[in-house]
Amino acid sequence: MIPKVRRFKRRRMIPLEVRANVRVSPSFSRLTLGGATLAGYSSPGRDHTVRLFFPRTRQAGLWLPSLRNDAWMAETLLQPVSRRPWVRNYTVREHRPDKQELDIEFALHGDQGPASAWAARARPGDPAGIFDEGYSYLPPDGADRQLLVADESALPAVLAILSAAPAALTGNVFLEVPRTADIRPGITCPAGVEVKWLPRDGAGTIPGELALEAVRNTPDLGAPSYAWVAGEAKLATGVRRHLVSERRVEKKDIAFIGYWRHGRSSPG
């Protein structure tokens, strides 16, 4: 699934360093990245996505591509593994231009993936880098009622979207997280938006299944004029299929993004 994405006209590789690593809840860490290289940088908020570059275990430093277009990927893959960094997509949770820093939140799952392992051990001074990829949350004008659905991988994106949402926004939000302790009380959200947290708490379900069933079993979603769904691939496609066939939502009014696939690791 290839979502519609709005990109910046000018993009550049930005070397940064870790400034702080805070455990937000049992399953999430927030890393603050910063540096003078962020001077003049701007983030549009929403689900603003960046490619995050970070070193592999036992790499002394961080190599970054020199190209400023999509050819960076070929340039990276041509590097030997001893030099090639890990690269993953993440949302800019918050950007503070005055401090030349930004936050990225990680869903932790032990050492099952390189990003989770790196986020768990990252310390101030460790190198990292970002490259802008744009954003896919593009509601049309007048979309005052919306549906947002996410598992833990897309939770930071939805929280960023809600924090900047207009006060008049109404709708439903379904957020699946690993544990009850991962629920964020008092999140910034318009008064007319109903947020439902869905902790798995050890249930042997694939991430995204609880959120998909919750959407299916909610009798009245109020005819959303726009929906944004992201997370495990079956969650994204399942919600879209349900909205189109059962709720008669127009396909053009649904953004659905598979961040990952259960049982498959990302290339790199």
Secondary structure, DSSP 8 states (H G I E B T S, - for coil): -----B--SS---EEEEEEEEEEEETTEEEEEEE-GGGTT-----TT-EEEEEE--TT-SS------SSTTHHHHHHTS-TTT--EEEEEE--EEEGGGTEEEEEEE--TTSSHHHHHHHH--TT-EEEEEEEEB-----TT--EEEEEE-GGGHHHHHHHHHT--TT-EEEEEEEES-GGG--TT----TEEEEEEEE-TT----TTHHHHHHHHH-S-----SEEEEEEEHHHHHHHHHHHHHHS---GGGEEEEEEE-TT-----
